[in-house]
Amino acid sequence: TRKEKIANGVAATEVALSIFAIIMNPFSTPVIAMSLLGLAIAPVLALSQQELTDRISLQRIATRIYDEMDFLQKENKKLKEQIDEMRRITGQLEELEGSYAKVTELQIENV
């Protein structure tokens, strides 16, 4: 991402400046100490930024998964209601079929 690229650029610049400072002032203890500290911290900061970006991405993915799961649960509930309604209608049709068979039978007997 853009933030990762910026963090990596800053880290690379820090490493380059630290090496340059050590080369330019090889006998200055404070410069060497700060440069070594910069060499150690820059990659850690870049890695931390990458981890933060990964966590944010994972959080967004998790949110989308939960939203999709909620949607699918609602659709599943609707399907179950439709199945129950179809079973009720099927029961009514079976009753109607039985009644129709009796009426047909009575008509045949009357003839």
N, C-alpha and C positions, 0 to 999 in steps of 0.2 A: 504494500500500500504506500501511499504518499508519505505518511508519517514514518514508516519504516525506512524509506529511502532517505528521508531527511536525517533520521537518527544515524543511519549507516554513514551518510556523508559527513556528519559532524564527528562521528567516531574516527573515520578515516583521516579527517583533517587534524583531529587531536593527536592521533598516532604520528602523523607526519610532522606536526609542529613539535611534539615531544622529542622525536628523533633528531630533528633539526636543532633544537635547544641543547641537547646533549652534545652534538657534534660541535656546535658553536662555543659552548662553555664547558668543556670536559673537566675542568678543575673546580667548578663552582658546586659545592655540595647542595645548596638550596635548589639550584636549577636542576641538578641531577635527580634530587628527591622528588621535586614536583613533576618532572618529566616521567619518571618511573611510575609515579602515582597516576599520571594521565594515561600512560600506557596500560595500566591495570584497569582503570575505571572505564575507559572508552568502550572496550568490547562488552563489558558488563552492562553498561547502559544501552547499547545497541541490542543486546540479547533481551534485556528487560522490556524494551519497546516492542520487540517481536512477540514476546510472550503475551504482553498486554493486548496487542492486536489480535493474536490468536484467540485469546479469551473472549474478547468482544465479538469476534466472528462466531465462536461457538455459542455464545449467549444468544445471538441473533438466530442462529440455526435452531437452537433449543426452543426459542419462542415460536418460530414457525412450525416446528414439529408439534408443540402443544396446541397451537391454533388448529392445525390440520387434524389432530387427534380429537379435539373438541368438535370440530365440524363433522368428522366421521361418526362420532358417537351420536350426535343429533340425527344424522341421516339414518343410522342404524335403528334408532328409536322410531323414526317415521316408518321405516320398512317393517318393523315388528307390528306397528299399529295397522299398517296396510294388510299384513298377513292375517292378523286377527279379524279384520273387517272382511277379508276374502273368505276366511273360515266360517264366519257368521253367515255370509251370503250363500256359501256352499250348503250350509245346514238348511237354510230356508229353501234352496232349490231342491234339495233332497226331499224335504217335506212336500213341496209342490209336486215333485215327480211322483211321490207316493199317492198324493191326492188325485193326480191326473190318471194314474193307473187304476185307481178304484173307480173313478168316473167312467173310464173306458170300459172297465169290466162290467159295471152296471148297465151301460148302454148296450153292450153285447148281450147281456142277459135279457134285457127288455125287448130286443129284436127277436 
